[in-house]
Amino acid sequence: MFSHRGTSPLGPGRKVEEAIAGTHPHHLTASQPVLRTLGWWDVVNTETLGEIVKNLITNTRKLVSKMSIQIKCVAGVIMLDGMNKVLLQRRGDDYNWCIPGGGMDLGETVEETAKREVYEETGLVIDEMKLFNVYSGESQHHIYPDGNEFYFVNVVYVSRAYKGEVLIDGEETKELKYFDIYELPQTLSKTNVPVFEDLRRRLSEIK
């Protein structure tokens, strides 16, 4: 128990707001027995308790997110035109540029993932593609703007054979543009850096 001066059993002088962090006042009814047992009920009012519980939920979600680093299989395609320029998309989440691609759905092959993602993000259909390389490790560590953190296993294909009309959905893709592989945008996604290092060395091999 603690005194009614606003300190908690978690440490001398520590305020209730620091001991827990909480939700909306409508959770008060369910919280009363626990708070009374802890001796906290009489030292907080409805408004204060609501803020305490709201903060608790918010902080817990942030903590769980930081603890839950995931491994994710993704696939993308290096799409070259007749002048060896590469098609890049400016993403809608972090506004960085990268090759079209994304995460694998349950039951998909990596080839199916690559083709589906290209179509969803560009409107283009891949006719033929070849495996370029598979990337993993620290270069494939990515944190999304919402805090979700991943280490990708990034399966990259290369294609010169695709068709269709370029379509920009304005959500996943904000912009599509061909770039010279030696003049890439400064805001290139970190996970794409080793891809283009390899592409510059191997370009002459790609038919």
C-alpha positions as CSV (number, residue, x, y, z in Angstrom):
1,M,0.0,0.0,0.0
2,F,1.0,3.6,-0.3
3,S,0.0,6.8,1.3
4,H,-2.7,9.1,-0.1
5,R,-0.2,11.7,-1.0
6,G,0.2,10.3,-4.6
7,T,3.2,8.1,-4.2
8,S,3.3,4.4,-5.3
9,P,4.7,1.2,-3.8
10,L,7.2,1.2,-6.8
11,G,9.5,3.7,-5.2
12,P,9.6,6.7,-2.8
13,G,8.2,9.9,-4.2
14,R,7.2,8.3,-7.5
15,K,3.9,9.6,-8.7
16,V,0.9,7.5,-9.6
17,E,1.1,8.8,-13.2
18,E,4.6,7.4,-13.5
19,A,3.8,4.1,-11.9
20,I,1.3,3.1,-14.5
21,A,0.0,4.8,-17.6
22,G,-3.5,4.3,-18.7
23,T,-6.7,4.5,-20.8
24,H,-10.1,6.1,-21.0
25,P,-12.4,6.8,-18.0
26,H,-14.9,4.2,-19.2
27,H,-12.5,1.5,-18.1
28,L,-12.8,2.7,-14.5
29,T,-15.4,0.2,-13.4
30,A,-13.2,-2.8,-14.3
31,S,-10.2,-1.1,-12.8
32,Q,-11.7,-0.3,-9.4
33,P,-11.0,-3.7,-7.7
34,V,-7.4,-3.7,-8.7
35,L,-6.8,-0.1,-7.9
36,R,-8.5,-0.5,-4.5
37,T,-6.3,-3.5,-3.7
38,L,-3.2,-1.5,-4.6
39,G,-4.4,1.4,-2.6
40,W,-4.4,3.7,-5.6
41,W,-8.2,4.3,-6.0
42,D,-8.4,7.0,-3.4
43,V,-5.6,9.1,-4.8
44,V,-6.7,9.4,-8.4
45,N,-9.8,11.0,-9.9
46,T,-11.6,9.7,-12.9
47,E,-9.9,12.1,-15.3
48,T,-6.4,11.3,-14.0
49,L,-7.0,7.6,-14.1
50,G,-8.3,7.8,-17.7
51,E,-5.0,9.4,-18.7
52,I,-3.0,6.9,-16.7
53,V,-4.6,3.9,-18.4
54,K,-4.5,5.5,-21.9
55,N,-0.7,6.1,-21.5
56,L,-0.2,2.5,-20.3
57,I,-1.8,1.1,-23.4
58,T,0.2,3.4,-25.7
59,N,3.5,2.7,-24.0
60,T,2.9,-1.0,-23.9
61,R,2.2,-1.1,-27.6
62,K,5.4,0.8,-28.3
63,L,7.4,-1.6,-26.1
64,V,6.0,-4.7,-27.8
65,S,6.6,-3.2,-31.2
66,K,10.3,-2.6,-30.3
67,M,10.6,-6.1,-28.9
68,S,9.0,-7.8,-31.9
69,I,11.6,-7.5,-34.6
70,Q,10.5,-9.8,-37.4
71,I,12.0,-11.7,-40.3
72,K,10.1,-11.2,-43.6
73,C,10.5,-12.6,-47.0
74,V,10.1,-10.0,-49.8
75,A,10.6,-10.1,-53.5
76,G,11.3,-7.3,-56.1
77,V,12.2,-6.8,-59.7
78,I,14.9,-4.8,-61.4
79,M,13.0,-3.5,-64.4
80,L,15.3,-2.3,-67.2
81,D,14.4,-0.5,-70.4
82,G,16.3,-0.5,-73.7
83,M,18.7,2.1,-72.5
84,N,19.5,0.2,-69.3
85,K,17.6,2.6,-67.1
86,V,15.8,1.2,-64.2
87,L,12.3,1.8,-63.1
88,L,11.9,2.9,-59.5
89,Q,8.9,3.7,-57.4
90,R,8.7,6.4,-54.7
91,R,7.0,4.7,-51.8
92,G,3.9,6.0,-50.1
93,D,5.0,5.2,-46.6
94,D,8.5,6.6,-46.3
95,Y,8.8,8.4,-49.6
96,N,12.1,6.6,-50.5
97,W,12.8,5.2,-53.9
98,C,13.2,1.5,-54.6
99,I,12.6,-1.2,-57.1
100,P,9.0,-2.4,-57.2
101,G,8.4,-5.3,-54.7
102,G,6.9,-6.3,-51.4
103,G,6.1,-8.9,-48.9
104,M,5.1,-12.5,-49.6
105,D,1.6,-13.6,-49.0
106,L,0.8,-17.0,-47.4
107,G,1.0,-19.8,-50.0
108,E,2.8,-17.7,-52.6
109,T,6.1,-18.6,-54.4
110,V,8.6,-15.8,-54.5
111,E,8.1,-15.6,-58.2
112,E,4.4,-15.0,-57.7
113,T,5.1,-12.4,-55.1
114,A,7.5,-10.5,-57.3
115,K,5.0,-10.4,-60.3
116,R,2.0,-9.5,-58.1
117,E,3.9,-6.7,-56.4
118,V,5.1,-5.3,-59.7
119,Y,1.5,-5.3,-61.0
120,E,0.0,-3.8,-57.9
121,E,2.7,-1.0,-57.7
122,T,3.2,-0.2,-61.3
123,G,0.3,-1.6,-63.4
124,L,2.9,-3.5,-65.5
125,V,2.9,-7.3,-66.2
126,I,6.2,-9.2,-66.1
127,D,6.5,-11.6,-69.1
128,E,10.0,-12.9,-68.2
129,M,12.4,-12.5,-65.4
130,K,15.5,-14.1,-64.0
131,L,16.8,-14.5,-60.5
132,F,19.4,-11.8,-59.8
133,N,20.4,-12.3,-56.2
134,V,19.1,-12.9,-52.7
135,Y,20.0,-10.4,-50.0
136,S,19.9,-10.7,-46.2
137,G,21.7,-9.5,-43.1
138,E,22.2,-5.9,-41.8
139,S,21.8,-4.3,-45.2
140,Q,18.2,-5.6,-45.2
141,H,17.2,-4.1,-41.8
142,H,14.3,-1.8,-42.2
143,I,12.1,0.2,-39.8
144,Y,8.8,1.5,-41.2
145,P,7.4,4.9,-40.3
146,D,4.9,3.2,-38.0
147,G,7.7,1.6,-36.0
148,N,7.4,-1.9,-37.3
149,E,10.9,-3.3,-37.7
150,F,12.0,-6.1,-40.0
151,Y,15.0,-8.0,-41.3
152,F,14.2,-8.8,-44.9
153,V,15.2,-11.9,-46.9
154,N,15.1,-10.0,-50.2
155,V,14.7,-12.1,-53.3
156,V,15.5,-9.9,-56.4
157,Y,14.8,-10.7,-60.0
158,V,15.7,-8.8,-63.2
159,S,13.5,-8.3,-66.2
160,R,13.6,-6.6,-69.6
161,A,10.4,-8.2,-70.7
162,Y,7.2,-6.6,-69.3
163,K,4.1,-4.9,-70.7
164,G,1.2,-2.7,-69.9
165,E,0.5,0.9,-69.0
166,V,2.1,2.5,-66.0
167,L,-0.5,3.2,-63.2
168,I,0.2,5.0,-60.0
169,D,-2.3,4.3,-57.2
170,G,-1.2,7.3,-55.1
171,E,-1.0,5.2,-51.9
172,E,1.6,2.5,-52.1
173,T,3.3,4.3,-55.0
174,K,3.6,8.1,-55.2
175,E,5.7,8.3,-58.3
176,L,7.3,6.0,-60.9
177,K,10.4,7.0,-62.9
178,Y,13.3,5.6,-64.9
179,F,16.8,6.3,-63.6
180,D,20.3,5.9,-64.9
181,I,21.9,3.3,-62.6
182,Y,24.8,5.7,-62.0
183,E,22.5,8.6,-61.2
184,L,20.1,7.2,-58.6
185,P,18.1,9.4,-56.3
186,Q,19.7,10.3,-52.9
187,T,16.6,9.0,-51.1
188,L,17.2,5.4,-52.4
189,S,16.0,2.8,-49.9
190,K,18.9,1.4,-47.8
191,T,17.8,-2.1,-48.6
192,N,18.3,-1.4,-52.4
193,V,21.9,-0.1,-52.0
194,P,23.6,-3.5,-52.4
195,V,21.3,-4.4,-55.2
196,F,22.6,-1.5,-57.3
197,E,26.1,-2.1,-56.3
198,D,25.8,-5.6,-57.8
199,L,23.8,-4.3,-60.8
200,R,26.6,-1.9,-61.9
201,R,29.1,-4.8,-61.8
202,R,26.9,-7.3,-63.6
203,L,25.0,-5.1,-66.1
204,S,26.8,-6.5,-69.1
205,E,25.7,-10.0,-68.1
206,I,22.0,-9.2,-68.3
207,K,20.5,-10.0,-71.6
